[in-house]
Structures are given as structure tokens and as C-alpha cells.
Amino acid sequence: MAHAKSVEAISDTEYVWIGEFQRVEGTVMIIAKDGNVFGHITVGDEAYEIHDFGDGVSLFVQIDGSKFTEEECASTDSGKPKETSHLNDGSNARNGSGGNFVIRILVLFTPNAEAVVININSTAALAVQQINTALVNSEVTNLDVNLVGVQELDFTETDDDIVGDIQNLTGNVAAQALRNDFEADVVVLLTNGNYGNIFGIVRDIGPINGRAYGIVEVDAAAGRYTFAHEVAHLVGARHDTDPNPTFGHGYSFSTGALWWRKTRRTILNSLPQSESRILNYSNPDVKFKRKDTGTDNADNARQLLEEGCTVAGFRNFTPPMAVNIYGPVYGNNAGTYTWSSNVSNGVAPFTYQWEYSTDGFNYSPFGTSPSITAQLPENNDLYLLLTATDSNGNQDVDFHFTSNDDSDGCIICKSDVVNESNGLREDTFVFYPNPTDSKINIDYKTQIPNTIVYITVHDLTGNVVLSKELVQLEEEMHTTGFDVSGLKLGQYILKVQSANTTEMKRLVISK
């Protein structure tokens, strides 16, 4: 079960739904657009994508992390000077005084890239949405990215020379013409090149207008957040290992303790095989599982805030009217909160129509003033939808989500939610070896005496093929062996369950 954390729904067929799993660590992003439903799911270090074939048929794909290495990004600091630079002070006329800065992204693709994906437009839309979600997660205010076009480019990848390809892309006359036609600030080419262990590169770490080009291998674009990684380079964000003495580096940190200690890697970090990134740019003021996601010297968010306006000004695009909601993202039943609007690029006076929802899809009227002050719905999260109209009849909408700390998530009742003082806790079992051909060892910890622990192995249709019941007399770490030699080759689900917690992990039987 996943609990919604953000919903932007124009209708039942046009929406972005973002949530978190309740009982395991993981996130869900589902997008409905142009008749297609697609998305991205993480569960621990595993990543999955959903692709839409049309006619109600979808493909659920697991990303094989073993195909990726720490060398997946070839972007390095060239020492080139920035062409322009200014702080996010609202002085960029392109975005309007005091308004949000919008980076316009044009996605190009090669024929080879289109041949290996189901829907290249969905891939591009998913990758761009991941950037916007990461900006929100990282508290990068006043900056958004927009996908302005997805176009094929007559470009053939070279074998094992991504550096040569990015140089050729930057000088490609057709790519430059398309960038001008779409008034795009940056251009990213999706490829399917034979680049070995490299999956992304930019011409130079920015912001540099004439070199705001990147290449991303299409099969790594969304599954490993490689697209979000490379676009951040174009704004000047750097790797965790970059020796440049600036502050805008990636960051890794650890959560948990003992057997469950886990390294977390932000988007600009190198990434070992079979591990995953969190959808955050480094920021010392933002926490993940109660740990800082950055330091003074590892602050991608500050880099994006300070130079996002520079990149947003690379092309003289006149943006349409835009409205944004500002207000709290957390609250409780007892508090009273205010949400305010900001309109840019429109002609005053403006009219406002606020609506509220407790599920993100079904809305009711809420007010018509520039700001709203109210309590949260009792025991429910709040979804806001604001429609602003200027004197010329131009309109724009914005969405906002405020989480109610007293909410039970609206999906499963509180009695079913993980109770960390009872039974097993989150991430409290590990097993090894995996893959295996005979036996696995399972290490797990119980929190109360006499806990009954059920261990089961399920095939991919959900049938139980092995089971074991254990009664523990002490609150401590336990190890048990499990014979799986009778199982056929393939993938299974290992489930460890106590009174009010269930955890599942993938088991591979390989002879």
C-alpha cells in the first residue's frame, strides 16, 4: 500500500500521482498523459518502470542495477567560465519579477533510442517529472523544469565514444535549429550507444549557454535518475568526488545502525552496482530519515537556486501567465494555516478560485481571495487546487499538498500501520547469499518476547512454496537457516512476517 504525498490531477486521465509505501521503504510515481499511463517505482535498492502499450496493456520492467557502475557519468569540469551569472533575485525579465524560474528542456532522440523503448514521449515526460519532484524534495523553491518538445534527430551514435558524440551534438546544426525553434534553454539527446559503462555526459558543467547539451542513454534515463543527474550538471551541480572548491557537490550519508546501516546517495553521487539514489539533490537543510542530505560543501540545492535563473534565461522565451501556491507542507488537526498565491506574467487585476480535496481528485470550492487561512481536514491530508485568471482571460492552475501529521494515510487503518515498538521493524531482516542454489541464512531482530515469526517463500504468482514458523523467547537478533534447494531456477519473494509487520524481498535461485 502506498500513501499519496502529492497529486496533481486535471482529470481521471491527466494526472501525476506520487506516493510512498507504508510498510517498506519505497516510492511510487504514476503519470497519466495523452492516453498513456506510465511511471517509476522504487522498493529499497530495486527500481521498476511501468510502460504503456496502449489498449489497456502495460509492461512492468525491473531495472537491472548490475548493468550500471560508478563510472556511469562522464561529465567533468572543463574549467570553462560561465557566460552569465546572477543570484535568484527576480531580476530576470524572462520569468517575470518575483516569479518562478522555468528551465525549458528539449528532448531529442536517435532512431536507435526509439527502437528500444515502448514510448519515447513517456520516457521523456517521466524523466522531466523526476527532476521537478527532486526539486520539491530538496526544497529548491522558485525553480521548475518544463518539457517543451520531444523530437527525433538524425544522429548515429558512435561505438564507445560518448565524448565525441557530445562534441558532435553541440555542433550539430539540426540540433541547434530545433533548440531555437522550441526556444529551449537546454537540450538532452536520448541515445542507445555502445558506450560501455558510461550512461550520461554533458558538454560542460554549466551554466554555459552555448554548451547546454547533454546525452543520456535511454534505458538509464529514469530508472537510475541519470536524466535528472545530467540536467543538474548543466546548471552547475557537481559530483561528490569533484575537486572543484565550490559548494555545489553531491553527498552520500548513512542511516540506520549495525546490520541495517545503509548508504544513501543523492542524485549527483557516483553509484555502485545494484544500489539506488534517493530522489534528492544534496541540501544540508533537508533531512532524509532524520539525516542531513548535504553539508556546506555539498549543497546542490543552493547551486540550483542560485544559477537556475541563469539557465532559464538562455533563451528569450516570453512565458505565459503562471500562478504558484506558497504555504505549509506539514501540519496537524490543531493548527491553523495560511496558503498564499503569487501570479507572474499576467495582467492585473486577477481573480482566484481555490478548491480543496482529501484525495487529490475530487475537489470542492474553498474560497476566492488571494490567500486562504484554515485548519486541515480532521485526520486527513489536504490537497489544494488554485485557478487564477487575469484581466485578459488568461488562466493557470497550481497544486499544493499539505500532510496532516494526525492522518492515518486514508488507505489502511492505524491498527495495520507498522508499530516500531512491536514485532519486527522496518528493514529488520537481511538474508544471504542471494542468488543461491541451496540454503539461505536469515538474520532478523524481534522487539518483544515470544514473538511468532512466519517465514514464507512465494513464487511470482503468489503461491507459497516454502514456509517456516518460529517462536522467539528473547528480544534480540536471531539467525535461522532455510533450505531452498528444492526450488526451481527463477525469482521468488521471501516474506518475513510478525504480528503487525510484513517485509518482503526478492530471492533468486540460480544453479
C-alpha positions in Angstrom: 0.0 0.0 0.0 1.3 3.5 -0.9 0.2 6.7 0.7 -0.1 9.7 -1.7 2.3 12.6 -1.0 1.5 14.7 -4.0 -1.3 14.6 -6.5 -1.8 16.9 -9.5 -4.9 15.8 -11.2 -6.6 17.7 -14.0 -8.9 14.8 -14.6 -9.0 11.0 -14.2 -6.9 10.7 -17.4 -4.4 13.5 -16.9 -2.6 13.4 -13.6 0.7 12.9 -11.7 0.4 10.7 -8.6 3.4 10.5 -6.2 3.4 8.4 -3.1 5.4 6.4 -0.5 4.9 2.9 0.6 3.6 2.5 4.1 5.3 -0.7 5.2 8.6 -0.8 3.2 10.9 1.9 2.0 10.0 3.0 -1.5 8.3 5.5 -3.7 5.7 5.4 -6.5 5.3 7.9 -9.4 2.4 7.3 -11.8 1.7 9.7 -14.7 -1.4 9.7 -16.9 -0.8 11.8 -20.1 -2.0 11.7 -23.6 -3.9 8.5 -23.1 -0.9 6.7 -21.6 -0.3 5.6 -18.0 3.4 5.1 -17.1 5.6 5.5 -14.1 8.5 4.6 -11.8 8.6 2.6 -8.6 11.5 2.0 -6.1 11.5 -0.6 -3.4 14.7 -0.4 -1.4 17.5 -0.6 -3.9 15.3 -2.1 -6.6 13.8 0.1 -9.3 11.0 -0.6 -11.7 9.3 1.2 -14.6 5.8 1.0 -16.0 5.3 1.4 -19.7 2.0 1.7 -21.6 1.5 -0.3 -24.8 -1.9 1.2 -25.3 -5.3 -0.6 -25.4 -5.1 -1.2 -21.6 -1.9 -3.2 -21.9 1.1 -2.3 -19.7 4.6 -3.7 -19.2 6.2 -3.8 -15.7 10.0 -3.7 -16.0 12.7 -4.3 -13.4 15.9 -2.2 -13.8 18.9 -4.4 -13.6 21.3 -2.5 -11.4 24.2 -4.9 -12.2 24.4 -3.3 -15.6 25.5 0.1 -14.1 28.7 1.1 -12.5 30.3 4.0 -10.6 31.6 5.3 -14.0 28.1 5.8 -15.4 28.6 9.6 -15.8 31.4 11.0 -18.0 30.8 14.7 -17.2 33.9 16.5 -15.8 34.8 20.1 -15.0 36.4 21.7 -18.0 37.3 24.9 -16.3 35.2 27.0 -18.8 33.9 30.3 -17.4 30.2 30.9 -17.1 28.8 33.2 -19.7 26.3 34.9 -17.3 25.6 34.6 -13.6 23.3 36.3 -11.1 21.5 35.3 -8.0 17.9 34.3 -7.9 16.8 37.9 -7.2 13.9 38.2 -9.6 15.9 40.3 -12.0 15.5 38.0 -15.0 12.8 39.6 -17.1 12.2 36.3 -18.9 10.4 34.9 -15.9 8.8 38.0 -14.5 9.7 39.9 -11.4 9.4 37.7 -8.3 8.1 34.7 -10.2 9.3 31.2 -10.6 12.2 30.5 -12.9 11.4 27.9 -15.6 14.1 25.9 -17.4 12.8 24.7 -20.8 14.1 21.3 -21.8 14.0 19.9 -25.3 14.5 16.2 -25.6 15.9 14.8 -28.8 16.2 11.1 -29.6 18.1 9.0 -32.0 16.5 6.3 -34.2 18.4 3.7 -32.2 17.0 5.0 -28.9 13.4 5.0 -30.2 13.8 1.4 -31.3 14.4 0.1 -27.7 11.7 1.8 -25.8 7.9 1.5 -25.9 7.1 5.2 -25.9 9.8 7.8 -26.2 7.5 10.6 -25.2 6.5 8.8 -22.0 10.2 8.2 -21.2 11.0 11.9 -21.6 7.9 13.0 -19.6 8.8 10.7 -16.7 12.4 11.9 -16.6 11.4 15.5 -16.5 8.8 14.9 -13.8 11.5 13.2 -11.7 13.5 16.5 -11.8 10.6 18.5 -10.6 9.9 16.0 -7.8 13.5 16.1 -6.8 13.4 19.9 -6.7 10.4 19.8 -4.4 12.0 17.1 -2.2 15.2 19.3 -2.0 13.3 22.5 -1.2 14.6 24.2 -4.4 12.0 26.9 -4.5 11.2 29.2 -7.5 12.6 26.7 -10.0 10.8 24.3 -12.3 11.6 22.5 -15.5 9.3 22.1 -18.5 9.4 19.6 -21.3 8.9 21.8 -24.4 9.3 19.1 -27.1 10.3 15.6 -28.0 11.9 15.3 -31.4 13.8 12.8 -33.5 17.3 13.8 -34.5 19.1 12.2 -37.4 22.1 11.3 -35.3 24.0 8.0 -35.2 25.8 7.1 -32.0 29.5 6.1 -32.3 30.9 3.0 -30.7 32.5 3.7 -27.3 32.9 7.4 -27.8 30.4 9.4 -25.8 32.8 12.3 -25.5 33.0 12.5 -29.3 29.2 12.3 -29.6 28.6 15.1 -27.1 31.0 17.3 -29.0 29.2 16.4 -32.3 25.8 17.1 -30.7 26.9 20.6 -29.6 27.9 21.5 -33.1 25.0 19.7 -34.8 23.2 22.3 -37.0 19.9 20.4 -36.9 20.0 20.2 -33.0 20.8 23.9 -32.8 17.9 24.7 -35.1 15.5 22.6 -33.1 16.7 24.3 -29.9 15.9 27.7 -31.4 12.6 26.6 -32.8 11.4 25.4 -29.3 13.2 28.2 -27.5 14.8 25.6 -25.3 17.3 26.5 -22.6 18.9 23.1 -22.6 18.9 20.1 -24.9 19.2 16.4 -23.9 19.7 13.7 -26.5 18.4 10.2 -25.7 20.7 7.6 -27.3 21.3 3.8 -27.4 25.0 3.9 -27.9 27.6 1.3 -27.2 29.3 3.4 -24.6 30.4 0.6 -22.3 29.9 1.7 -18.6 29.0 5.3 -19.4 25.4 6.3 -19.5 25.4 10.1 -19.5 27.5 13.2 -20.2 27.2 17.0 -20.7 29.3 19.1 -22.9 30.4 21.1 -19.9 29.3 21.6 -16.4 27.4 24.9 -16.6 25.8 27.2 -16.7 27.1 27.9 -20.2 24.6 28.8 -22.9 26.4 27.6 -26.0 27.3 24.2 -24.3 23.9 23.4 -22.6 23.7 20.0 -24.3 23.7 16.6 -22.7 23.5 12.9 -23.7 21.7 10.2 -21.7 21.3 6.6 -22.5 17.6 6.0 -22.9 17.5 2.8 -20.7 19.1 4.7 -17.8 17.2 8.0 -18.1 14.5 7.4 -15.5 15.4 4.1 -13.8 18.6 5.5 -12.4 17.7 9.2 -12.4 20.5 9.7 -14.9 18.5 12.3 -16.8 18.0 14.4 -13.6 21.7 13.9 -12.9 22.9 15.3 -16.2 20.4 18.2 -16.3 21.7 19.3 -12.9 25.2 19.4 -14.4 24.0 21.9 -16.9 23.1 24.2 -14.0 26.5 23.7 -12.4 25.9 20.9 -9.9 28.9 18.6 -9.4 29.7 15.1 -8.4 30.5 14.2 -4.8 34.1 13.5 -5.9 34.6 16.7 -8.0 37.7 18.5 -6.7 36.3 21.9 -7.6 36.3 24.1 -4.5 32.7 25.3 -4.8 29.8 24.2 -2.6 27.6 22.5 -5.2 28.6 18.9 -4.8 26.6 15.7 -4.3 26.5 14.0 -0.9 26.2 10.5 0.5 25.3 9.6 4.1 24.3 6.6 6.2 21.1 5.8 8.0 20.4 3.0 10.5 22.9 1.1 12.6 24.7 -2.2 12.8 23.3 -4.8 10.3 20.8 -2.2 8.9 23.2 0.6 8.2 22.6 1.8 4.7 24.4 4.3 2.5 22.1 6.9 0.9 23.2 8.7 -2.3 21.8 11.9 -3.7 21.4 12.4 -7.4 24.8 13.8 -8.1 26.6 10.9 -6.4 28.5 8.1 -8.0 26.5 4.9 -7.8 27.9 1.4 -7.2 26.3 -1.5 -8.9 22.9 -2.6 -7.6 22.4 0.4 -5.4 20.0 3.3 -5.9 19.8 7.0 -5.4 17.3 8.9 -3.4 15.3 11.5 -5.4 17.0 14.4 -3.7 19.7 16.9 -4.6 22.1 17.5 -1.7 20.9 20.1 0.8 22.2 20.4 4.4 18.8 21.9 5.4 16.8 18.9 4.2 16.7 15.6 6.1 16.1 12.0 4.9 15.3 9.6 7.6 16.4 12.2 10.2 19.8 12.6 8.5 21.1 15.7 6.7 21.2 15.3 2.9 24.1 17.7 2.5 26.8 19.9 4.0 28.1 23.4 3.5 30.4 21.9 0.8 27.8 19.6 -0.6 24.8 21.7 -1.5 23.4 21.0 -5.0 20.2 22.8 -3.9 22.0 26.1 -3.4 23.7 25.7 -6.8 20.4 25.1 -8.5 18.7 28.0 -6.7 21.5 30.5 -7.5 22.1 29.5 -11.1 18.7 28.2 -12.2 17.7 31.7 -13.2 20.8 31.9 -15.4 19.9 28.8 -17.3 16.3 29.9 -17.5 17.4 33.0 -19.3 19.4 31.2 -22.1 16.5 31.7 -24.5 14.3 34.8 -24.8 11.1 32.9 -24.3 8.2 35.0 -23.0 6.4 32.8 -20.5 2.6 32.7 -20.2 0.8 33.8 -17.0 1.7 31.5 -14.1 0.3 31.1 -10.6 2.0 29.4 -7.6 0.8 28.4 -4.2 3.0 29.1 -1.2 2.2 27.6 2.2 3.0 24.8 4.7 3.7 21.3 3.6 3.1 19.8 7.1 0.5 20.4 9.8 -1.9 18.8 12.2 -5.5 18.8 13.3 -5.0 21.6 15.9 -3.2 24.1 13.8 -4.4 27.0 11.6 -2.5 27.6 8.4 -2.3 30.1 5.6 -1.7 29.4 1.9 -0.9 32.3 -0.4 -0.8 32.8 -4.2 1.7 34.5 -6.4 0.9 35.4 -10.1 3.6 36.3 -12.6 3.4 37.5 -16.2 -0.3 38.2 -16.1 -2.3 41.5 -16.3 -3.9 42.6 -13.1 -6.4 42.5 -11.6 -6.6 38.8 -11.0 -9.5 36.5 -9.8 -8.9 33.4 -7.8 -10.7 30.2 -7.3 -9.5 27.9 -4.6 -10.6 24.3 -4.3 -9.7 21.6 -1.7 -9.7 17.8 -1.7 -8.8 15.0 0.7 -7.9 12.5 -2.1 -6.4 14.8 -4.8 -9.1 14.0 -7.4 -12.5 15.2 -6.1 -12.5 18.9 -5.3 -14.9 21.3 -3.6 -14.9 25.2 -3.5 -12.7 26.7 -0.9 -12.5 30.5 -1.5 -11.9 33.4 -3.9 -9.3 35.6 -2.2 -5.6 35.8 -2.9 -4.8 33.7 0.2 -6.6 31.2 2.3 -6.4 30.6 6.1 -8.0 27.4 7.6 -7.4 24.3 9.6 -6.6 21.0 7.9 -9.4 18.4 7.4 -9.6 16.4 10.6 -7.3 13.3 10.3 -6.8 13.9 6.6 -4.2 15.4 4.3 -5.1 18.5 2.3 -4.9 18.9 -1.5 -5.3 22.4 -2.9 -6.1 23.5 -6.4 -5.9 27.2 -7.3 -7.1 28.6 -10.6 -6.1 32.2 -11.3 -7.4 34.4 -14.2 -6.0 37.7 -15.3 -7.9 40.6 -16.8 -7.3 39.3 -20.4 -8.9 36.0 -19.6 -5.6 34.1 -19.3 -5.6 31.2 -16.8 -3.2 29.0 -14.9 -3.6 26.4 -12.2 -1.3 25.2 -9.4 -1.5 22.3 -6.9 -0.3 22.1 -3.3 -0.1 19.3 -0.8 -0.1 19.6 3.0 0.5 16.5 5.0 -1.5 16.1 8.2 0.6 14.5 10.9 -2.6 13.2 12.5 -3.7 11.5 9.3 -3.6 7.7 9.1 -2.9 7.8 5.4 -6.6 7.2 4.4 -5.6 3.8 2.8 -5.0 1.4 5.7 -6.3 1.8 9.2 -4.0 2.8 12.1 -4.1 -0.7 13.6 -2.4 -2.0 10.4 0.4 0.6 10.3 3.9 -0.5 11.3 4.3 -0.1 15.1 8.0 0.3 15.8 7.7 -0.8 19.4 6.2 -4.2 18.4 7.3 -7.2 16.3 9.7 -6.5 13.5 10.7 -3.0 12.5 11.4 -1.5 9.1 14.4 -3.1 7.3 15.0 -5.6 10.2 15.9 -8.7 8.2 18.7 -9.5 5.9 19.4 -12.7 4.1 22.3 -14.2 2.2 23.6 -15.4 -0.1 21.4 -14.1 -3.0 21.4 -15.6 -5.6 21.7 -19.1 -4.1 21.3 -22.7 -5.1 20.8 -24.4 -1.8 20.5 -22.6 1.5 20.0 -19.0 2.8 20.7 -17.6 6.2 18.2 -15.0 7.5 19.2 -12.5 10.2 16.3 -10.8 11.9 15.6 -9.0 15.2 12.5 -9.2 17.4 11.3 -6.4 19.7 9.1 -8.2 22.2 9.3 -11.7 23.9 7.5 -14.7 22.5 7.1 -13.1 19.1 5.8 -15.5 16.4 7.7 -15.0 13.2 6.4 -16.6 9.9 8.9 -17.0 7.0 7.5 -17.9 3.6 8.7 -18.1 0.1 6.3 -17.3 -2.7 6.5 -17.8 -6.4 5.7 -14.9 -8.7 2.0 -15.9 -8.9 1.7 -15.5 -5.1 1.7 -19.2 -4.2 3.5 -20.3 -1.0 6.2 -22.8 -2.0 8.1 -23.0 1.4 7.2 -21.9 4.9 8.6 -21.9 8.4 7.2 -20.8 11.8 9.5 -19.6 14.6 8.7 -18.6 18.2 11.3 -16.4 19.8 11.7 -16.1 23.6 14.1 -13.1 23.7 14.2 -9.6 22.3 17.4 -9.9 20.3 19.0 -10.7 17.0 18.3 -14.1 15.5 19.7 -16.2 12.7 17.9 -19.1 11.0 18.8 -21.3 8.0 16.3 -22.0 5.3 16.7 -24.8 2.7 15.7 -23.7 -0.7 17.4 -26.4 -2.7 14.1 -27.9 -3.9 13.1 -24.7 -5.7 13.3 -24.4 -9.5 15.5 -21.8 -11.1 14.0 -18.3 -11.1 12.8 -15.5 -8.9 10.8 -15.7 -5.7 9.6 -13.5 -2.9 10.9 -14.1 0.6 8.5 -12.8 3.2 9.2 -12.4 6.9 6.0 -11.6 9.0 5.4 -10.8 12.7 2.2 -9.7 14.5 1.9 -6.4 12.7 4.7 -6.1 10.2 5.4 -7.8 6.9 8.6 -7.4 4.9 9.3 -8.8 1.5 12.5 -9.1 -0.5 13.4 -10.7 -3.8 15.1 -14.1 -3.8 16.9 -15.5 -6.9 17.5 -19.3 -7.3 20.5 -19.8 -9.6 22.4 -23.1 -10.0 
